[in-house]
């Protein structure tokens, strides 16, 4: 696995240098992991919803296709950006569904349960997004760490590399952010 991490990073360097061949070689290396992340996100959606994991991965790929505007540096950065894009796509999708219903009551949820299972996942995705947006206003670093670790599935080591800080700071911020979000989501 460590070998593929290095290969992904090397391909990203080649892509940043304009290699079309590297673009074609990258997607098969990251597709399964992106699919796993997408499946995690849409797992709580009701059966038959219009947004499936494969469609979410393809939407992220379409947004990443213009590599010249993204300039990804390493595997962790790639998955962090992809996770952020997935979150935005899901939030946009949830807002559209929620707007169509024009309201409804919101339930209290925990961060860990927010995207795993629910009867009304669109509302929960919106609640998590709103709480994460408030966290970003209070502490942008902690919000970024939540995006990378919770949404992106990155380890503390990978997250530290992406945000250019120490692993101990990432772990400390992760614990503080989880406590803050738990309090916000259970108001």
Backbone as CSV, one residue per row, in Angstrom:
resi,resn,N_x,N_y,N_z,CA_x,CA_y,CA_z,C_x,C_y,C_z
1,UNK,0.827,-1.192,0.000,0.000,0.000,0.000,0.868,1.251,0.000
2,UNK,1.939,1.259,0.791,2.848,2.395,0.827,3.430,2.668,-0.553
3,UNK,3.661,1.584,-1.331,4.177,1.731,-2.688,3.197,2.512,-3.558
4,UNK,1.897,2.197,-3.449,0.909,2.916,-4.256,0.794,4.370,-3.816
5,UNK,1.025,4.656,-2.509,1.004,6.044,-2.045,2.074,6.847,-2.770
6,UNK,3.282,6.282,-2.859,4.369,6.951,-3.556,4.094,7.086,-5.038
7,UNK,3.500,6.063,-5.625,3.173,6.101,-7.054,2.127,7.180,-7.333
8,UNK,1.140,7.296,-6.456,0.108,8.326,-6.618,0.742,9.714,-6.553
9,UNK,1.613,9.916,-5.569,2.279,11.207,-5.437,3.125,11.512,-6.671
10,UNK,3.856,10.522,-7.172,4.671,10.721,-8.369,3.796,11.075,-9.574
11,UNK,2.670,10.383,-9.717,1.761,10.691,-10.826,1.208,12.111,-10.714
12,UNK,0.928,12.557,-9.496,0.435,13.927,-9.302,1.493,14.949,-9.703
13,UNK,2.755,14.663,-9.391,3.843,15.545,-9.819,3.884,15.602,-11.343
14,UNK,3.766,14.435,-11.996,3.775,14.390,-13.458,2.582,15.142,-14.048
15,UNK,1.423,14.990,-13.425,0.234,15.704,-13.891,0.442,17.210,-13.771
16,UNK,1.007,17.645,-12.650,1.277,19.068,-12.461,2.277,19.593,-13.487
17,UNK,3.089,18.680,-14.042,4.044,19.057,-15.093,3.461,18.885,-16.486
18,UNK,2.151,18.553,-16.574,1.470,18.513,-17.854,1.340,17.156,-18.523
19,UNK,1.633,16.068,-17.835,1.577,14.741,-18.437,0.137,14.215,-18.524
20,UNK,-0.360,14.031,-19.736,-1.696,13.437,-19.951,-1.664,11.949,-19.643
21,UNK,-0.544,11.299,-19.909,-0.399,9.873,-19.639,-0.559,9.590,-18.130
22,UNK,-0.007,10.476,-17.310,-0.114,10.317,-15.858,-1.568,10.414,-15.401
23,UNK,-2.349,11.294,-16.036,-3.772,11.412,-15.704,-4.476,10.076,-15.924
24,UNK,-4.182,9.447,-17.044,-4.818,8.169,-17.380,-4.395,7.059,-16.424
25,UNK,-3.177,7.102,-15.930,-2.688,6.063,-15.014,-3.155,6.289,-13.572
26,UNK,-3.476,7.523,-13.225,-3.856,7.835,-11.849,-5.231,7.282,-11.468
27,UNK,-6.203,7.477,-12.317,-7.575,7.134,-11.940,-7.742,5.671,-11.527
28,UNK,-7.178,4.697,-12.248,-7.334,3.311,-11.788,-6.716,3.064,-10.408
29,UNK,-5.684,3.839,-10.047,-5.051,3.668,-8.737,-5.914,4.198,-7.600
30,UNK,-6.703,5.239,-7.857,-7.461,5.880,-6.781,-8.964,5.594,-6.829
31,UNK,-9.430,4.990,-7.902,-10.875,4.819,-8.081,-11.513,4.024,-6.935
32,UNK,-10.929,2.892,-6.560,-11.541,2.058,-5.514,-11.638,2.797,-4.184
33,UNK,-10.598,3.557,-3.847,-10.633,4.311,-2.594,-11.654,5.439,-2.662
34,UNK,-11.741,6.115,-3.803,-12.762,7.149,-3.969,-14.158,6.539,-3.896
35,UNK,-14.318,5.384,-4.466,-15.611,4.677,-4.442,-15.989,4.302,-3.012
36,UNK,-14.983,3.870,-2.219,-15.230,3.520,-0.816,-15.680,4.757,-0.035
37,UNK,-15.007,5.884,-0.256,-15.401,7.127,0.403,-16.817,7.534,0.009
38,UNK,-17.098,7.452,-1.281,-18.428,7.836,-1.774,-19.499,6.916,-1.186
39,UNK,-19.203,5.627,-1.105,-20.168,4.679,-0.535,-20.447,5.019,0.927
40,UNK,-19.411,5.439,1.640,-19.591,5.850,3.038,-20.548,7.038,3.118
41,UNK,-20.386,7.986,2.217,-21.234,9.173,2.232,-22.688,8.868,1.911
42,UNK,-22.937,8.039,0.908,-24.317,7.828,0.468,-24.980,6.645,1.161
43,UNK,-24.262,5.973,2.045,-24.810,4.811,2.739,-26.108,5.131,3.463
44,UNK,-26.201,6.319,4.034,-27.398,6.687,4.772,-28.556,7.152,3.920
45,UNK,-28.307,7.378,2.644,-29.393,7.815,1.775,-30.420,6.706,1.602
46,UNK,-31.643,7.091,1.384,-32.714,6.119,1.226,-32.541,5.361,-0.083
47,UNK,-32.957,4.078,-0.125,-32.844,3.302,-1.366,-33.562,4.003,-2.510
48,UNK,-32.947,3.921,-3.677,-33.555,4.517,-4.853,-33.320,6.012,-4.986
49,UNK,-32.477,6.579,-4.101,-32.239,8.012,-4.237,-31.481,8.274,-5.527
50,UNK,-31.467,9.515,-5.934,-30.907,9.848,-7.243,-29.389,9.995,-7.227
51,UNK,-28.757,9.898,-6.075,-27.307,10.056,-6.002,-26.679,8.784,-5.441
52,UNK,-26.030,8.025,-6.298,-25.372,6.780,-5.907,-23.872,7.021,-5.791
53,UNK,-23.171,6.099,-5.118,-21.732,6.248,-4.894,-20.965,6.392,-6.205
54,UNK,-21.301,5.580,-7.192,-20.599,5.651,-8.477,-20.800,7.022,-9.122
55,UNK,-22.013,7.538,-9.062,-22.290,8.861,-9.630,-21.510,9.937,-8.877
56,UNK,-21.390,9.789,-7.570,-20.644,10.756,-6.770,-19.164,10.736,-7.157
57,UNK,-18.591,9.553,-7.319,-17.188,9.446,-7.745,-17.006,10.080,-9.118
58,UNK,-17.918,9.809,-10.023,-17.808,10.362,-11.370,-17.919,11.887,-11.357
59,UNK,-18.798,12.418,-10.515,-18.921,13.875,-10.399,-17.620,14.479,-9.862
60,UNK,-17.027,13.835,-8.859,-15.746,14.312,-8.329,-14.680,14.247,-9.415
61,UNK,-14.651,13.156,-10.156,-13.665,13.015,-11.230,-13.821,14.136,-12.261
62,UNK,-15.054,14.431,-12.629,-15.290,15.504,-13.601,-14.767,16.842,-13.087
63,UNK,-14.893,17.057,-11.789,-14.399,18.308,-11.220,-12.875,18.311,-11.110
64,UNK,-12.290,17.120,-10.946,-10.835,17.023,-10.841,-10.147,16.963,-12.204
65,UNK,-10.906,16.683,-13.254,-10.326,16.475,-14.581,-9.478,17.669,-15.034
66,UNK,-9.862,18.849,-14.638,-9.087,20.025,-15.001,-7.946,20.187,-13.991
67,UNK,-6.976,19.288,-14.081,-5.862,19.216,-13.129,-5.085,20.527,-13.030
68,UNK,-5.054,21.288,-14.084,-4.257,22.512,-14.084,-4.737,23.501,-13.025
69,UNK,-6.007,23.437,-12.659,-6.537,24.369,-11.661,-6.503,23.815,-10.244
70,UNK,-6.101,22.554,-10.083,-6.144,21.935,-8.769,-4.758,21.853,-8.125
71,UNK,-3.732,21.449,-8.860,-2.352,21.354,-8.380,-2.223,20.533,-7.096
72,UNK,-2.589,19.274,-7.189,-2.519,18.363,-6.051,-1.071,17.938,-5.814
73,UNK,-0.684,17.842,-4.548,0.712,17.589,-4.217,1.017,16.150,-3.807
74,UNK,0.064,15.479,-3.163,0.322,14.123,-2.679,-1.006,13.377,-2.546
75,UNK,-0.929,12.089,-2.219,-2.116,11.263,-2.073,-3.093,11.871,-1.062
76,UNK,-2.586,12.283,0.082,-3.443,12.867,1.109,-4.147,14.119,0.625
77,UNK,-3.432,14.945,-0.110,-4.026,16.162,-0.651,-5.134,15.812,-1.644
78,UNK,-4.876,14.829,-2.501,-5.879,14.381,-3.480,-7.157,13.929,-2.779
79,UNK,-7.014,13.056,-1.759,-8.200,12.552,-1.077,-8.866,13.621,-0.217
80,UNK,-8.090,14.574,0.291,-8.678,15.690,1.021,-9.538,16.557,0.121
81,UNK,-9.021,16.867,-1.063,-9.788,17.660,-2.029,-11.017,16.881,-2.490
82,UNK,-10.833,15.590,-2.761,-11.964,14.758,-3.202,-13.038,14.695,-2.118
83,UNK,-12.630,14.548,-0.867,-13.595,14.495,0.234,-14.357,15.805,0.352
84,UNK,-13.648,16.916,0.194,-14.303,18.216,0.261,-15.301,18.366,-0.885
85,UNK,-14.925,17.908,-2.071,-15.845,17.966,-3.211,-17.062,17.088,-2.973
86,UNK,-16.856,15.881,-2.430,-17.987,14.986,-2.153,-18.929,15.637,-1.161
87,UNK,-18.363,16.242,-0.136,-19.199,16.909,0.860,-20.030,18.008,0.201
88,UNK,-19.407,18.820,-0.641,-20.133,19.900,-1.309,-21.232,19.375,-2.223
89,UNK,-20.923,18.313,-2.957,-21.918,17.724,-3.860,-23.097,17.194,-3.052
90,UNK,-22.812,16.487,-1.957,-23.886,15.942,-1.116,-24.702,17.047,-0.463
91,UNK,-24.041,18.089,-0.016,-24.762,19.201,0.605,-25.663,19.877,-0.426
92,UNK,-25.136,20.102,-1.619,-25.968,20.695,-2.679,-27.166,19.808,-2.992
93,UNK,-26.924,18.506,-3.063,-27.993,17.539,-3.333,-29.028,17.554,-2.192
94,UNK,-28.527,17.585,-0.960,-29.428,17.600,0.203,-30.230,18.893,0.256
95,UNK,-29.582,20.003,-0.042,-30.302,21.287,-0.041,-31.419,21.282,-1.072
96,UNK,-31.137,20.727,-2.230,-32.163,20.663,-3.279,-33.341,19.800,-2.817
97,UNK,-33.040,18.646,-2.195,-34.111,17.776,-1.699,-34.864,18.440,-0.555
98,UNK,-34.130,19.083,0.343,-34.747,19.714,1.506,-35.600,20.897,1.077
99,UNK,-35.123,21.653,0.111,-35.890,22.798,-0.385,-37.194,22.340,-1.022
100,UNK,-37.146,21.192,-1.666,-38.359,20.662,-2.294,-39.398,20.303,-1.237
101,UNK,-38.947,19.882,-0.078,-39.882,19.517,0.990,-40.353,20.739,1.775
102,UNK,-39.606,21.841,1.671,-39.925,23.087,2.360,-40.056,22.929,3.869
103,UNK,-39.017,22.433,4.469,-39.014,22.398,5.924,-38.902,21.016,6.489
104,UNK,-39.495,20.839,7.655,-39.399,19.569,8.349,-38.601,19.748,9.620
105,UNK,-38.765,18.833,10.541,-38.043,18.949,11.807,-36.686,18.279,11.694
106,UNK,-35.718,18.850,12.375,-34.372,18.290,12.389,-34.188,17.508,13.672
107,UNK,-33.464,16.401,13.552,-33.200,15.559,14.708,-31.804,15.829,15.230
108,UNK,-31.598,15.605,16.555,-30.263,15.711,17.110,-29.485,14.475,16.701
109,UNK,-28.222,14.671,16.345,-27.395,13.565,15.871,-25.974,13.711,16.386
110,UNK,-25.233,12.615,16.357,-23.814,12.677,16.663,-23.049,12.755,15.356
111,UNK,-21.821,13.229,15.424,-21.001,13.343,14.223,-20.793,11.978,13.581
112,UNK,-20.517,10.953,14.388,-20.259,9.620,13.833,-21.487,9.014,13.173
113,UNK,-22.672,9.349,13.665,-23.895,8.792,13.091,-24.434,9.616,11.933
114,UNK,-23.932,10.798,11.757,-24.528,11.745,10.823,-24.667,11.216,9.408
115,UNK,-23.659,10.539,8.914,-23.706,10.098,7.535,-23.773,8.594,7.400
116,UNK,-23.895,7.877,8.500,-23.896,6.428,8.437,-25.292,5.878,8.181
117,UNK,-26.282,6.284,8.974,-27.629,5.796,8.762,-28.617,6.801,9.316
118,UNK,-29.673,6.995,8.607,-30.758,7.811,9.116,-31.973,7.647,8.233
119,UNK,-33.111,8.031,8.790,-34.325,8.014,7.993,-34.400,9.261,7.123
120,UNK,-33.766,10.340,7.553,-33.792,11.583,6.793,-32.361,12.089,6.620
121,UNK,-31.562,11.411,5.795,-30.150,11.747,5.677,-29.885,13.135,5.120
122,UNK,-30.738,13.623,4.254,-30.497,14.937,3.680,-30.469,16.000,4.766
123,UNK,-31.383,15.925,5.715,-31.419,16.880,6.809,-30.179,16.735,7.676
124,UNK,-29.730,15.510,7.899,-28.564,15.295,8.737,-27.300,15.773,8.047
125,UNK,-27.209,15.573,6.763,-26.055,16.086,6.020,-26.020,17.597,6.147
126,UNK,-27.176,18.236,6.035,-27.232,19.693,6.185,-26.843,20.121,7.594
127,UNK,-27.287,19.378,8.611,-26.945,19.717,9.992,-25.437,19.615,10.223
128,UNK,-24.828,18.560,9.710,-23.377,18.400,9.848,-22.657,19.511,9.090
129,UNK,-23.125,19.812,7.892,-22.494,20.870,7.111,-22.600,22.216,7.825
130,UNK,-23.763,22.520,8.372,-23.930,23.788,9.093,-23.021,23.845,10.313
131,UNK,-22.940,22.736,11.055,-22.067,22.705,12.232,-20.601,22.848,11.821
132,UNK,-20.216,22.190,10.746,-18.832,22.288,10.274,-18.518,23.693,9.767
133,UNK,-19.503,24.344,9.165,-19.322,25.729,8.722,-19.124,26.653,9.922
134,UNK,-19.904,26.435,10.987,-19.728,27.236,12.212,-18.360,26.959,12.834
135,UNK,-17.927,25.699,12.813,-16.598,25.367,13.341,-15.517,26.075,12.534
136,UNK,-15.682,26.126,11.224,-14.697,26.789,10.364,-14.596,28.281,10.686
137,UNK,-15.711,28.895,11.088,-15.684,30.303,11.482,-14.919,30.477,12.788
138,UNK,-15.069,29.509,13.683,-14.423,29.557,14.985,-12.962,29.126,14.887
139,UNK,-12.697,28.007,14.173,-11.337,27.489,14.030,-11.196,26.771,12.685
140,UNK,-10.733,27.469,11.670,-10.614,26.880,10.336,-9.714,25.647,10.290
141,UNK,-8.666,25.627,11.113,-7.762,24.473,11.122,-8.478,23.212,11.593
142,UNK,-9.268,23.348,12.649,-10.005,22.189,13.150,-11.029,21.715,12.127
143,UNK,-11.699,22.625,11.464,-12.687,22.240,10.448,-12.008,21.488,9.312
144,UNK,-10.848,21.937,8.899,-10.106,21.262,7.821,-9.687,19.863,8.254
145,UNK,-9.284,19.724,9.501,-8.885,18.406,10.014,-10.082,17.462,10.036
146,UNK,-11.249,17.952,10.418,-12.461,17.125,10.384,-12.758,16.696,8.952
147,UNK,-12.677,17.621,8.018,-12.922,17.274,6.614,-11.984,16.175,6.145
148,UNK,-10.718,16.308,6.467,-9.736,15.346,5.991,-9.859,13.995,6.676
149,UNK,-10.067,13.995,7.986,-10.092,12.723,8.721,-11.461,12.053,8.663
150,UNK,-12.516,12.808,8.931,-13.845,12.196,8.954,-14.383,11.978,7.554
151,UNK,-14.372,13.037,6.761,-14.928,12.932,5.421,-13.947,12.295,4.445
152,UNK,-12.668,12.611,4.595,-11.673,12.106,3.655,-11.081,10.768,4.023
153,UNK,-11.290,10.329,5.259,-10.767,9.042,5.676,-9.254,9.012,5.821
154,UNK,-8.623,10.176,5.951,-7.174,10.207,6.096,-6.777,9.891,7.531
155,UNK,-5.589,9.365,7.687,-5.039,9.116,9.021,-4.515,10.433,9.583
156,UNK,-4.158,10.410,10.867,-3.579,11.608,11.483,-2.258,11.966,10.794
157,UNK,-1.458,10.964,10.444,-0.187,11.215,9.751,-0.415,11.875,8.395
158,UNK,-1.365,11.335,7.619,-1.661,11.895,6.299,-2.212,13.309,6.421
159,UNK,-3.077,13.515,7.406,-3.661,14.838,7.626,-2.579,15.844,7.996
160,UNK,-1.658,15.441,8.868,-0.561,16.333,9.257,0.262,16.737,8.039
161,UNK,0.473,15.805,7.137,1.229,16.107,5.922,0.469,17.107,5.045
162,UNK,-0.838,16.895,4.895,-1.632,17.776,4.037,-1.692,19.191,4.600
163,UNK,-1.904,19.329,5.915,-2.039,20.663,6.507,-0.715,21.226,7.005
164,UNK,0.360,20.460,6.820,1.703,20.916,7.151,1.848,21.284,8.626
165,UNK,1.522,20.306,9.486,1.665,20.501,10.923,2.071,19.172,11.550
166,UNK,2.196,19.147,12.861,2.610,17.923,13.547,1.422,16.982,13.759
167,UNK,1.725,15.713,13.892,0.695,14.704,14.139,0.028,14.962,15.485
168,UNK,0.811,15.377,16.484,0.223,15.627,17.804,-0.773,16.785,17.757
169,UNK,-0.479,17.818,16.964,-1.430,18.930,16.825,-2.693,18.474,16.107
170,UNK,-2.536,17.633,15.097,-3.708,17.106,14.390,-4.580,16.324,15.364
171,UNK,-3.982,15.449,16.159,-4.756,14.644,17.115,-5.438,15.524,18.157
172,UNK,-4.747,16.528,18.639,-5.323,17.445,19.630,-6.498,18.219,19.020
173,UNK,-6.294,18.760,17.813,-7.367,19.502,17.141,-8.540,18.595,16.782
174,UNK,-8.258,17.365,16.387,-9.300,16.386,16.049,-10.182,16.135,17.270
175,UNK,-9.565,15.916,18.433,-10.341,15.663,19.652,-11.157,16.887,20.062
176,UNK,-10.568,18.061,19.957,-11.299,19.283,20.308,-12.458,19.508,19.336
177,UNK,-12.219,19.291,18.053,-13.268,19.496,17.047,-14.414,18.515,17.238
178,UNK,-14.097,17.259,17.546,-15.161,16.270,17.777,-16.023,16.684,18.962
179,UNK,-15.397,17.143,20.028,-16.166,17.574,21.206,-17.039,18.779,20.867
180,UNK,-16.486,19.735,20.151,-17.236,20.935,19.767,-18.412,20.562,18.879
181,UNK,-18.175,19.710,17.874,-19.242,19.311,16.955,-20.316,18.486,17.671
182,UNK,-19.902,17.634,18.596,-20.877,16.847,19.361,-21.828,17.787,20.105
183,UNK,-21.240,18.801,20.732,-22.062,19.776,21.456,-22.994,20.521,20.502
184,UNK,-22.490,20.957,19.371,-23.309,21.677,18.383,-24.444,20.814,17.830
185,UNK,-24.147,19.566,17.523,-25.142,18.696,16.901,-26.205,18.212,17.890
186,UNK,-25.913,18.328,19.171,-26.876,17.881,20.175,-27.573,19.028,20.889
187,UNK,-27.518,20.212,20.329,-28.221,21.356,20.907,-29.717,21.137,20.802
